Amino acid sequence: MSIDIGIDEKDRVEIAAGLSRLLADSYTLYLKTHNYHWNVTGPMFNTLHLMFEGQYTELATAVDEIAERIRALGVHAPGSYQAFAELTEIEEDKKVPSAEQMIANLVKGQETVARTARSIFPLVDEAGDEPSADLLTQRMQVHEKTAWMLRSMLGE
């Protein structure tokens, strides 16, 4: 059955491609954050362990919302490690970093997701895709705030 939601197919496919990059970045950041939750050590263990849990839990919900928006646009959402690796801008760790490096890496990851969301916004806006615009706005707010909080833990 054809989709007639007021956004032409070309725009829906382009928006979904951007959202697929956002999904890949978000899922990769989820994995990184969950890994850090498991492997953090040091004097800030309890604080970071709990904070990382809150962050990966939020990301788990976000990836579902992003994937469902891609599906609502009539496009299949990527869902494999290989697809995510090809689409993401977030780097994997080669080894378990120190707690302070974990925080710095997560700042970079949060900022990457915010930039990816922001890069899609002009197309979404031009196509009149308010649901995707709302999703992107929410994601930018979460990632910018989380990056600020993590950055604050590193001091000036």
Rosetta blueprint (number, residue, H / E / L):
1 M L
2 S L
3 I L
4 D L
5 I L
6 G L
7 I L
8 D L
9 E H
10 K H
11 D H
12 R H
13 V H
14 E H
15 I H
16 A H
17 A H
18 G H
19 L H
20 S H
21 R H
22 L H
23 L H
24 A H
25 D H
26 S H
27 Y H
28 T H
29 L H
30 Y H
31 L H
32 K H
33 T H
34 H H
35 N H
36 Y H
37 H H
38 W H
39 N H
40 V L
41 T L
42 G L
43 P L
44 M L
45 F H
46 N H
47 T H
48 L H
49 H H
50 L H
51 M H
52 F H
53 E H
54 G H
55 Q H
56 Y H
57 T H
58 E H
59 L H
60 A H
61 T H
62 A H
63 V H
64 D H
65 E H
66 I H
67 A H
68 E H
69 R H
70 I H
71 R H
72 A H
73 L L
74 G L
75 V L
76 H L
77 A L
78 P L
79 G L
80 S L
81 Y H
82 Q H
83 A H
84 F H
85 A H
86 E H
87 L H
88 T L
89 E L
90 I L
91 E L
92 E L
93 D L
94 K L
95 K L
96 V L
97 P L
98 S L
99 A H
100 E H
101 Q H
102 M H
103 I H
104 A H
105 N H
106 L H
107 V H
108 K H
109 G H
110 Q H
111 E H
112 T H
113 V H
114 A H
115 R H
116 T H
117 A H
118 R H
119 S H
120 I H
121 F H
122 P H
123 L H
124 V H
125 D H
126 E H
127 A H
128 G L
129 D L
130 E H
131 P H
132 S H
133 A H
134 D H
135 L H
136 L H
137 T H
138 Q H
139 R H
140 M H
141 Q H
142 V H
143 H H
144 E H
145 K H
146 T H
147 A H
148 W H
149 M H
150 L H
151 R H
152 S H
153 M H
154 L L
155 G L
156 E L
